[in-house]
């Protein structure tokens, strides 16, 4: 069974440009999560999508946005790139959370974004 | 989500058991304890999780104290490939909050 896939693996942009990162969840998973791992800041929760809707977002400005498609894949868009947006962006997926159970998140390999 | 505390680093000889502790003294009744590891800036790899009972899978064992205020991840026979940063997370939401983790170095 294929795991979570992300593309591209590396992305180089200049300040002010827009970046689009893509994620395909594990087959059967309906929830997609995005995390940012910037140097020295650790892994930080960005966004959670489920059934096409944004369910939760972390403490990030509105220029970080995304969407989830009917096939449950997802895009993360970062507008007006700043130098400090340089980071590893990780996508994770899980089954739809049940009423009383915790669903495990499985991570992809990440997209490394460099803003010059 | 409850705050977790882990030692910043640990060493372990290859072939020996690696016991990684985690303190989560403010954990609430519905929060699970999750363990992930991250090898060299790859995506975090799920290891194991539990609520109250001890758990074992093909990768590791998780021992949770009766009061649930702490837990220990056990890698029974550490190999060089187990060198990684290990994260302990206590959560009941869909938002995983990663701390700084424990950097485990397995040496020959």
HADDOCK unambig.tbl for C-alpha pairs under 7 A between the chains (distance, minus, plus):
assign (segid A and resid 42 and name CA) (segid B and resid 100 and name CA) 6.67 0.50 0.50
assign (segid A and resid 43 and name CA) (segid B and resid 98 and name CA) 5.78 0.50 0.50
assign (segid A and resid 44 and name CA) (segid B and resid 97 and name CA) 6.86 0.50 0.50
assign (segid A and resid 45 and name CA) (segid B and resid 95 and name CA) 6.43 0.50 0.50
assign (segid A and resid 45 and name CA) (segid B and resid 96 and name CA) 6.81 0.50 0.50
assign (segid A and resid 45 and name CA) (segid B and resid 97 and name CA) 6.99 0.50 0.50
assign (segid A and resid 90 and name CA) (segid B and resid 43 and name CA) 6.58 0.50 0.50
assign (segid A and resid 102 and name CA) (segid B and resid 92 and name CA) 6.57 0.50 0.50
assign (segid A and resid 106 and name CA) (segid B and resid 46 and name CA) 6.44 0.50 0.50
assign (segid A and resid 107 and name CA) (segid B and resid 43 and name CA) 5.57 0.50 0.50
assign (segid A and resid 107 and name CA) (segid B and resid 44 and name CA) 5.94 0.50 0.50
assign (segid A and resid 107 and name CA) (segid B and resid 45 and name CA) 6.67 0.50 0.50
assign (segid A and resid 108 and name CA) (segid B and resid 43 and name CA) 5.50 0.50 0.50
assign (segid A and resid 109 and name CA) (segid B and resid 42 and name CA) 5.48 0.50 0.50
assign (segid A and resid 109 and name CA) (segid B and resid 43 and name CA) 4.48 0.50 0.50
assign (segid A and resid 110 and name CA) (segid B and resid 42 and name CA) 7.00 0.50 0.50
assign (segid A and resid 110 and name CA) (segid B and resid 43 and name CA) 5.98 0.50 0.50
